[in-house]
Amino acid sequence: MSVAVATLEHHLRAARADGRRLLIPYVMAGVVPDWLDLVRGAAEAGADAIEIGLPFSDPMLDGPTVQQAAALATGRGARPRPLLDSLAGLDVGVPLVVMTYANVAMTLTPERGVGGFVDYLAAVGVRGVIVPDLPLEESAEYLARASEAEVAAVLLAAPSCDDERCREIAQASSGFVYCMSSMRITGERADLATTARETARRLKGMTDLPVVTGFGISTVAHAVEACADADGVVVGSAFMRMLVDGAPVAEVVDAVAAFRRALSSAGG
Amino acid sequence: MSSRVLDVSATEVSTDAMRAPDAAGRFGRFGGRYLPEALMPAAKAVEAAFREAWSDAAFTTEYRRLLATYVGRPTPLTECARLSEALGVRVLLKREDLAHTGSHKINNVLGQALLAQRMGKRKLIAETGAGQHGVATATAAALLGLACTVYMGQTDVRRQELNVFRMELLGAEVVPVTSANGVGTLKEATNGALRAWVNETENAHYCVGSTMGPHPYPWMVREFQRVIGDEARAQCADRLPTAVPDVVVACVGGGSNAAGTFAGFVDTPARLVGVEAAGGSAVDKGKLGVLHGFMSHFLQDDDSQVLEAHSISAGLDYPGVGPEHVHLASIGRVHYTSVTDEQAMRALKLVTRTEGILPALESAHALAWVVDAAATGELPAGSTVLVTLSGRGDKDIHQIREHLR
C-alpha cells in the first residue's frame, strides 16, 4: 500500500481500532481570512481528518449554507490554486482531504486534466480527494492517477445505490467510503434521515474500509446516532453556518470539540 | 408496454449520420454523465426508459398523435419573398414559432412528459431562461395531469414576467433562483433544477430543456427535436428543385432547435451553420470543462469558475453548449459563429417589417447571420437558405421595446 493512502487509511483505521468514532469536519477553504486557524484548531479539537472544500461557481450538491460559504470565499478573492498552495507545509497532524467538483479537478491544470489535479494535491501534501460528480463510470483515469500519486480517492455511496453498486463503490474507493445520509443536498436538518443508518449498515457489510456518514449531520445527537452504524461522520453545514453568520473561528473550534466529546462519551 | 429494448446498433441506424452517442453517452470526447452518485440511478433509469419507449410503437404513435393534434405539426415552411428580395438570397423559414406554446420547445417536452408518465413519475422539474421551455413544460404537465415546478433565475423572472404568469396560470410553481455570486439567469436556474432533482428523484422527472445535461439528455432531446429537421427536409424536397437548401441555419444556446434541424440535413451537401450569441459563444470561446452533468465547452475563467454568459436573449445566455455541437464543430461538419445583440435586433426589425413575422430574440440571431452573410457575400447571391425560426417574439416584446427606445 502506498505511503499517503496508508496515511489516510491507516490513520482512520488506527483510530477506529482504538474504538474511536471518526470525526471529519468540513471547512470551505478561504471562507474567512483565518480559515487555516480553523483547520489547525479543528485538528487540535479532535478531528480525525479534515475535509477542505475548494470553492466552485456551480456546486451541484451543496445547499444554501455551503453555497454561501463558497460565495464568501470567492468574494474575498479565494481561488483554487492559491488555496491549495496555502496547504503546502501545513502539518496539523491529521490528513487533509480536498473536496471539489469535476470542473475544478479537470481544469486546474488544463493540459493535464484530472491527473494533473491529483498530482497537485500530492505536491501540497493533501492525502485524499473527493469529487462527487466524478462517478465510477467517469473516474478510471482519476482513480488510476490517484493510486499512483498516493492520494486516496474517496467515493460517495448514496441511499439510491443498489447492493451491487455499493459494492463496486466500496471496492474502488480508498481512504474511506463516504456514505450519503439521504437523498438530499447538503444542509442542516431537524432529524437524521432514516436512510442514514440503513445505508451505512449496508456498506459496513460490504467493506472493511472505514464508512463515514455525511450530509445533514447537524447536531451532536445526529452524529452519535449515525455512528451507531457508521465509523464516523462528516459535519459541514452546521460549522459553515456559524462562520456565515459571523461567528469567530474559536467558536467553531469549540463546536468541533463538542462533537468530539459527544462521540467519545458515546463509546467512541 | 413493449419489452423490446433498442440496442446500440439499431439506434445508429435510426439516427443516421448524427449517430447515437457511445455507451458512455459521448459524442467524440464530449458528453458523458458527470453526476453525483445520488443521481446516477435516476439518469440510468431515464436512459433505459427512453431506449425502450423510443422503440415502442405505442409510445411513438402517441407522441406523433400529440405532435399532430396538439402541437399543430407539421409546422409550415414559409417562403420569405420580400426578405429574399431585400437580401438577394432565397430565404425559407421553418416555422417552429407556430407550434403550440410558441416555440420548438414543446416537441421535446411532450416526449419527456410522456416518458415521465410511463416511468410513473408524478412531477416534472424544469429550468428555464427565456421561459419558453418553462411554458412548454407547464403546458405538458397540465395536459398529462402532472405537477410541475420550474426553476428560473431571479433576473429572468423579472425580464420574462409574462411567461412567469403563463406558467403559473398553467398550474406550475415558478421558483426564482438566486445565488450569492450569480446574476440570476439560466445557469443558476439549472443549478436549482439539478439540486431539486437530487431531492426529489423518486417522484420527479427532470425535464431538461435543451441538448445538454447528463447522458441520455443531449441525445434524447435531439431525437425529440429531429422532427424539425425531418419535416423541413421533406418540405424542401417538395419545394426546391435542388431538394435541399444550400445552407441551413439555426440559433444555438444549449442547441436543441439546431440539433433537431441539423439532424435532418447532416447527410446532405447542405452547409450547416449554428449561430450563438456573441456574449455566450461557448463553442468558440468556451474551454473544455464539466458543468451540469456533461463535458463540453464552457465559458470559464482561469480559476475553473464558470462565467455568466451575456445576451439580450435570455434563451441564449447559457455559458455552455450541448456536447454534440462541440463534436460537430470539431469534425468540421457544422460551422459555428456568433452575432451581437445589435445585429440580432437589426435582423429582427428587418424580418418583422418585410415578412410580418416577429421572431424570438433567439431566432433573430440566426436571421442576423443570414442578413450579414448575404451583405458580405459569404452567402452568394441566389443561394437558398433555410432558417429555423425557433420561436416567436411575443415573449420578448418588453425587451425589444426597451432596446429600441
Boltz contact constraints between the chains, C-beta under 6 A:
constraints:
  - contact:
      token1: [A, 57]
      token2: [B, 305]
      max_distance: 6.0
  - contact:
      token1: [A, 57]
      token2: [B, 306]
      max_distance: 6.0
  - contact:
      token1: [A, 58]
      token2: [B, 191]
      max_distance: 6.0
  - contact:
      token1: [A, 58]
      token2: [B, 291]
      max_distance: 6.0
  - contact:
      token1: [A, 58]
      token2: [B, 306]
      max_distance: 6.0
  - contact:
      token1: [A, 60]
      token2: [B, 194]
      max_distance: 6.0
  - contact:
      token1: [A, 61]
      token2: [B, 36]
      max_distance: 6.0
  - contact:
      token1: [A, 67]
      token2: [B, 179]
      max_distance: 6.0
  - contact:
      token1: [A, 68]
      token2: [B, 180]
      max_distance: 6.0
  - contact:
      token1: [A, 71]
      token2: [B, 180]
      max_distance: 6.0
  - contact:
      token1: [A, 71]
      token2: [B, 181]
      max_distance: 6.0
  - contact:
      token1: [A, 74]
      token2: [B, 181]
      max_distance: 6.0
  - contact:
      token1: [A, 79]
      token2: [B, 303]
      max_distance: 6.0
  - contact:
      token1: [A, 80]
      token2: [B, 303]
      max_distance: 6.0
  - contact:
      token1: [A, 80]
      token2: [B, 304]
      max_distance: 6.0
  - contact:
      token1: [A, 102]
      token2: [B, 34]
      max_distance: 6.0
  - contact:
      token1: [A, 102]
      token2: [B, 290]
      max_distance: 6.0
  - contact:
      token1: [A, 103]
      token2: [B, 289]
      max_distance: 6.0
  - contact:
      token1: [A, 103]
      token2: [B, 290]
      max_distance: 6.0
  - contact:
      token1: [A, 103]
      token2: [B, 291]
      max_distance: 6.0
  - contact:
      token1: [A, 103]
      token2: [B, 304]
      max_distance: 6.0
  - contact:
      token1: [A, 104]
      token2: [B, 304]
      max_distance: 6.0
  - contact:
      token1: [A, 106]
      token2: [B, 290]
      max_distance: 6.0
  - contact:
      token1: [A, 107]
      token2: [B, 289]
      max_distance: 6.0
  - contact:
      token1: [A, 107]
      token2: [B, 304]
      max_distance: 6.0
  - contact:
      token1: [A, 108]
      token2: [B, 304]
      max_distance: 6.0
  - contact:
      token1: [A, 132]
      token2: [B, 36]
      max_distance: 6.0
  - contact:
      token1: [A, 133]
      token2: [B, 34]
      max_distance: 6.0
  - contact:
      token1: [A, 133]
      token2: [B, 35]
      max_distance: 6.0
  - contact:
      token1: [A, 133]
      token2: [B, 36]
      max_distance: 6.0
  - contact:
      token1: [A, 135]
      token2: [B, 35]
      max_distance: 6.0
  - contact:
      token1: [A, 135]
      token2: [B, 37]
      max_distance: 6.0
  - contact:
      token1: [A, 135]
      token2: [B, 40]
      max_distance: 6.0
  - contact:
      token1: [A, 138]
      token2: [B, 32]
      max_distance: 6.0
  - contact:
      token1: [A, 138]
      token2: [B, 34]
      max_distance: 6.0
  - contact:
      token1: [A, 156]
      token2: [B, 37]
      max_distance: 6.0
  - contact:
      token1: [A, 158]
      token2: [B, 37]
      max_distance: 6.0
  - contact:
      token1: [A, 158]
      token2: [B, 38]
      max_distance: 6.0
  - contact:
      token1: [A, 160]
      token2: [B, 38]
      max_distance: 6.0
  - contact:
      token1: [A, 160]
      token2: [B, 41]
      max_distance: 6.0
  - contact:
      token1: [A, 183]
      token2: [B, 38]
      max_distance: 6.0
  - contact:
      token1: [A, 184]
      token2: [B, 199]
      max_distance: 6.0
  - contact:
      token1: [A, 185]
      token2: [B, 195]
      max_distance: 6.0
  - contact:
      token1: [A, 185]
      token2: [B, 198]
      max_distance: 6.0
